Amino acid sequence: MTRAAEDLPVPAGAPAPTPGRASSRWLGLLPFIGVILFVVTAVPVLVSRDDDWQRTLLVNAVVYMIGWAGIGAGISHLFFSGAISRSIGFDRSPFELEVGFAGLAFGVTGVLAGSHGTEYWLAIIIASSVYRVGCGLGHVRSIVRSRNYAVNNTAILVIDFLLPAFLVVAYVAWS
């Protein structure tokens, strides 16, 4: 029989656990799952340096950083909206349903990139980049107007701005 985390003793000097906080942190990683998976898959590609390594990295970037990241973001916004809203520093909103389905749509479309050609990759890179930069501008506005420095309102800026830049540059250089 396992014990709930709340029932376990707290070490001396450690803060008492807050119910749901650990799971909220893990849920907050779902939008970053694509980057994590891409890095894991990029290592063997970079080590092997096959003739087609750049094209392989590009399709992996689309499949994982758009596809699986979108699925992770979609799941988090659709099924765990309260925890995700808190981690972003936002109030819960009915618009989270739309954000969740948008993420899921990009995710499914990105995962399908593995079985399509470079024109398909470019289309999903452009669409995803417009969406992410738009989301990033919303997060920046929240930082400026509301001084919202919540972890998933700030950390997501890396994904919202650097990821589209990386994907566009990688596409131009490697396709």
Stockholm file with secondary structure:
# STOCKHOLM 1.0

chainA/1-175         MTRAAEDLPVPAGAPAPTPGRASSRWLGLLPFIGVILFVVTAVPVLVSRDDDWQRTLLVNAVVYMIGWAGIGAGISHLFFSGAISRSIGFDRSPFELEVGFAGLAFGVTGVLAGSHGTEYWLAIIIASSVYRVGCGLGHVRSIVRSRNYAVNNTAILVIDFLLPAFLVVAYVAWS
#=GR chainA/1-175 SS CCCCGGGSCCCTTSCCCCTTHHHHHHHHTGGGHHHHHHHHHHHHHHHHCCTTHHHHHHHHIIIIIIIIHHHHHHHHHHHCHHHHHHHHTCCCCTHHHHHHHHHHHHHHHHHGGGGSCHHHHHHHHHHHHHHHHHHHHHHHHHHHHHCCCCHHHHTHHIIIIIHHHHHHHHHHHHC
#=GC SS_cons         CCCCGGGSCCCTTSCCCCTTHHHHHHHHTGGGHHHHHHHHHHHHHHHHCCTTHHHHHHHHIIIIIIIIHHHHHHHHHHHCHHHHHHHHTCCCCTHHHHHHHHHHHHHHHHHGGGGSCHHHHHHHHHHHHHHHHHHHHHHHHHHHHHCCCCHHHHTHHIIIIIHHHHHHHHHHHHC
//
